[in-house]
Amino acid sequence: MLTFLFGNDHFRLRLRERALSSEFLAAQSGPEEYFFDGRDVDDHILSKLQESLSGGLFANPRSILIRHVELFDEKLCDAVINILPKALPNEICIVASAEPTGRAKKGNALQLWLSKHAKTEDISLLTGRALSQSILEILHGIDVEMQMEPHAIERLAFRTNGATGHIYHDLLKLVLAREGKSIAEADVLRLTEEPAGESVSFVLLDAIVRGNREQAVSLLRQEETSPDTAFKLLGLFAWQVRQALMARDEYDRGVTSPDSIATAIGAKPFSVRKLMPLIPRLPLARLKRSLAYLSDLDREMKTGQIRPGVALDLFIWKF
């Protein structure tokens, strides 16, 4: 199976790429995964790609992701075009993708070949009614009961320029910081004040990850001016842990550039750059466990089983 994804909606493209790969891997026994990125091309990429494509009677099923083929040079394009037709049995799933980048030319021979011989999907930024519907779908994917006022949808679309990744992260922050079940335009406008809040929660998270829990509690006491502030901080913690989880997933795939990770997960580059020194200390298991614990604390706070300040203290000591 050979699929070619192209377009400028990086986040939706990554989601589609993973969905295709995951669907294939789930249906196989003992599958292997390979990952190549045109931003990190080295002298051995062709031999590595040939090795991943080469099979045999007893070869395992393989999922091969090839990102940013628009950055492949002419020699590499010709070589890949030569080997791809010889290695497309049913036990191999190849998902190649191209995205507009500053370093890329308008197109290359490999993109042209893929557009003719692969199943192609255009994943470009949405506009108008399609974008509004996409915002609601993303929102309900986060919280099926949450509603959003029409003016709030318009304001978020304008704020993010239709970039799905930024929409996802903004909606996640809005949902986690809200006690009610409706997002108003004023809530979206308050996101412009969020960088200061993000910085506070990052300093706290940095202290926790580095084992300075006493410092984290001290910082928390300075910020905890009201129950609403504590609730919002817990929401920002959950948002940052979710972002770290996505960044760690890319990191484990071999992507180490903060800007590349930011593009892949739809986050703002500066926030990923701040997270990167912590990523090696945050294994996926710890992040998943922490996210589940935050979800439990959120539920207990909203049902009155625990006070917001106590919930934050528990998070710091159990993260």
Helices and strands as residue ranges (DSSP letters): E 2-6, H 10-26, E 32-37, G 38-40, H 45-53, E 62-67, G 69-71, H 74-83, G 84-86, E 92-98, H 109-117, E 119-122, H 128-142, E 147-148, H 150-160, H 164-177, E 182-183, H 185-189, G 190-193, H 194-209, H 213-223, H 227-252, H 258-265, H 269-275, G 279-281, H 284-302, H 308-318
